[in-house]
Amino acid sequence: MKANYRKHFVLAAGALAIGCAQAAGWNPETRTYDTTGYWTQRQEGWADPSFSNPSHWKNASGETASAFDANACLYATKFVYAKPDQDKVTSLPCKVLALSETATLGCTGASYFDFGSQVDLLAGASLTMYGAYFKAKGTFNFYSTEEKPNAVKIEAPTTGEDQGYFLYNVTLTGDDKAYVVLGGAKEGCTLANFNWESGDGAAFHGTLRVANFPAAPAACVAQLKLADITVGGTVSLANNTRLVLTGTSGATVSNLVMDAGSVLVGTTAERKLTVDGKVEKLRIDVSGLSGAADATEWPVVKVSAT
């Protein structure tokens, strides 16, 4: 099933400091991205969090401004850095943040970060988490392909189930060509943990590939934890990865691919994985499963099609 996307337009109201006049954005028919009206990076945001320094951004005339406007559209072509205030919710001060093929959005801190209306990741763009504890919310639109995937990486030592990248109230979108890799990418990575606590993935029709990217040490396990989430596309598990069900009723995916060495855990009599399309390989860990003493079978996975 292909997503029905429409070309979006973001308009600025009035003469504001940094607005986004007639920003065209993504065109699903041609799979191209028009940055007309976007502010582009003037320099990389290494020393300062890039979003607190408007001088890092310029318009088509090369001008900068002293403050961001809520309707700003930003186009990053290099490294861009977001550092939430400790234990506070920090918001992206713009309407749209688009990342080019050469751009990486780096995030750190032990806090929530509200990415606002949308983050658009063009083919090859990546997100990198440098903090062991991080929670994000907002909308992420993936415009990648398998040849040029979007990577979401944890480059910090993670040692426990309560650490990692928490997708809190996050919406993911992408057409059937979108390809996103989730994993760890650093020495010292013990567990690359992606916990999707709440939100919606029904409009994501591509592939979520759980695999270290680029390859991390063999001891680094990558896992995707789903809490009552629907994914409109494929969840694909590489070797030494896990799909973990949390929440109450379980998760729904359109397709499931499990390479040798991957495992599905967290199923119970009430918490199931529903696959509406195709299962290519499947291994289920039911070592902790318990049910009524007189039960002869407990359905833990429902496959409604192939």
N, C-alpha and C positions, 0 to 999 in steps of 0.2 A: 504494500500500500504506500503510495506516495503522499507526502504532505502537501497540503494545498496552501502554499505561501503566497502572499501578495507583496508587491513592492511597497516598502514603507516610506513615509515622508515625515520628517520632523521639522516643524516650523518654529522659529523664534518670534516672540511677541515684542514689538517695539525695538528701540535702539538700546540694546543691552550690551554689557561689556564684552562677553564672549557668547555669542549665540550660534545657531546652526541654521542658516538660511537655506531653505530648499535642499536639505540633505536627502540624497536619493537612496543610499544604502544598497541592500542586496536585491538583485534581480534574479529570481529563481529560474526564469526561462533561459537565460544565458549564463547563469552561474558566475556573474560578474558583480563587482562591488564598486559603486560610484561614490567617491569621497568629496564630491562638490559641496562646498560649504563647511567642511570639517576643518578643525584646527589640527595641525600636524606637529610632531615633535621637533623642537629646535635642538635639543640635546638629550642625552640619556639621563634618566633620573637615578643616579647612583648615590650622590651625597645626601640628597633630600628626598623625602617622599614626593614623587612627581606631581601628585594631585594637590599638594599644598603650595606649589610653586607655579603659578600661571606663566611665568617667564620662560618655562620650559617648552611652551607651545606658541605657535605662530599661525597667522592666517595666510591666505594666498598672497597678500602683499608684504609678508614678512613682519607684520606688526604683532606685538604682544599686548597683553592687558594686565591690569593689576588685580583682577578678580574674575572668578568663573561665574557664569550664569547657569542656572539650573537647566536651561535648554541647550547647553553646549554639546557639540558632537566632536569627539577627539579621535584622531587617527594616529596610532602609535606605529612607528617603523623600527624602533630599537627596543632596548630594555626599559620598562616602565615599572615603578616601584610603588606599592601600597603598603603602608605601615599603620595599622589601626592603633589608636590610643589604648593603653593597657586597660583591659576589663571594661571597655566602653564600646558602644556600637558606633562605628565610623562609616560614613557614607561616601560613595563615589560622587564628586561634585559636578556631575554632568548627566546629560540625558542618554548619550550613547558613547561607549568606548569601543572602537574597532581596532583590532590587532592585525597587522600585516604578516606576511609569511616570515619576515625577519624579526618579528617582535616577540618578546616574552613579557608577560605580566608576572612580576615577582611579588609575593605576599608573605608577610611574617607577622608575628604577634600572637598573643594568647587571648583572642577576642573575636567578636563578630565583625564581619565587614559586609556592608550592604552595597552590592554592586549596582543598585538602582534599577533603572528601566531595562537596560540590556547591555551585554558585552557580546560583540560580534567577533568571532575568531575565524579569520580567513584561513585557507589551506596553509598548513605549516606553522601556524601560530601556536604558542604554548602558554600554559599557566604553570608556575613553579612555586611550591610552598616551602619556605625556609624555616617555619616554626613547627614544633612538634604538635602544638595545639592550635587549631585554626578552625573557625566556623565562618561560612559564607552564606549569603542569601542573595537572591536576585534571579535574573534570566540570562542564560548563556545560549547563544545561537552558534552552532558549529557549521562551517561552510567548507569542510575539509574533504579529502578523498583518501582512499587507502594508500595511494602513492604519495600523498602529502597529508599525513594525518595531523590532527590536533593532539598534543600531548599534555596531560595533566600529571605533574610529577611532584613527588615529595622528596626534597633534598635535605632531609634532616633526620637524625637518628630517631627512630620510633620504636618503642619497646613494649607497648601495652595496647590492649583493646580500646582504651579510653583516649588514645592519642591519634593523631592523624588529621585528615582533611574531612571536616564534617559539612555535608551539604544540607544546610538547614533552610527549609522552605525555598528550595531551588527548583526552577523550571529549566529543562533542557529542550532545545529544539534542533532539528536537523533533518534534511531530506534523506532519501534512501542511499545516497552516495556518501553521506557524512561518516567519518571514521575517527573515533576518539580513543586514545590509549591512556589508561590509568595505571600508574605504578610508581615505584621508587627508582631513583637514579643516582645513588650516592653510596660510597663506602660508609659503613656504619649503620646502614638501613637494616633493621631487623624486621619491621612490619610496615608496609605501605598500606595504610588503612583508610579507605574511603567509605564514610558512613552517610548514606543518603537517608536522612531522618524524616523529612517531609518535603512536599512539593509535588511536581508533576513531570513525568517523562513521556506522556502519551503522544506528544508532538515531535518526539525524537524517533525517526524512522531509519536511522543508520545503524552503526555498530559501535557498541561500547566494548572495547577490548581490554581486559584486565591482564596486563603484562608489563614488566619493567621495561622502560623505554627512555633512553637507550638502555642496554642490558646492565642491570645492577648485579652485585654479588649474589651467588646462588643462595646464600642464606637469607636473602631478603624475600619475604613472602608478600605478595600483593593480594589484597582482598577487597571486594566490594560488598558492603553490607546494605541491604535493602529493607526498609521498614514500611510495608504496605504501599509500595510504589509500583506504578505501571510504567513499563518501558515499551514504547511503540515499535522499537526495532529489535536488534539482536544483541544479546549479551554473550560475549565470546571470552572464554577462559583459557589462558595459556598454561603451560606446565608450571607447577608450584604456585598455583593461585587458588583462591577460594571465593565462592559466592555464598554469603551468609545471610540467612533470613532472620530478621528481627521483627519487632512489632507484634501484631495480634493475628491478622488473617493471612499474611504472606504477601508475596509479590506476583506480578503478572508480566511476562515478557512475550513478545511475538515469536522470537526464535531463540534457541539456546545451543551454543557450541561449547563442548568441553574437551579440550585436548587431554591426552594422557597425562596423569599427574595432577589434574585439577579435581576439585571436590566441591560438592554442595553440602552445606551444613545448616542446622537450625530448623529443620522441619519437625513438626509435631502433628498430632492428629488434627489440630485446629489451624496450624500455620503451614500453608502449602505453597509450592511454586506452581503457578499455572502458566503453561506454554501454549499459546494459541496457534503456533505455526509448526516449525520443524525442530526436532531434537536430533543433533548429529551424533553426540556421544553423551553419556550420562553416568556419573558415579555419585551415589548418595550415601552419606554417613548417617546411619540411624542408630548408632551405638547408644545414644542417650534417649531413645524413643521409649515412651511408656504410654500405656492405655489401659482400658478396662481389662480385668483379668479374664473375662469370658470372651473377649474379642478374638476373632480368628485372623482379621486383617485390619490394618489402619491405613487408609489412603493418605499419602503424604505428598504426592506429586500428581497433578492433573494435566494430561495432555489431550487437548480437545480436537486436534487435527491429525497431521501426519505423525 
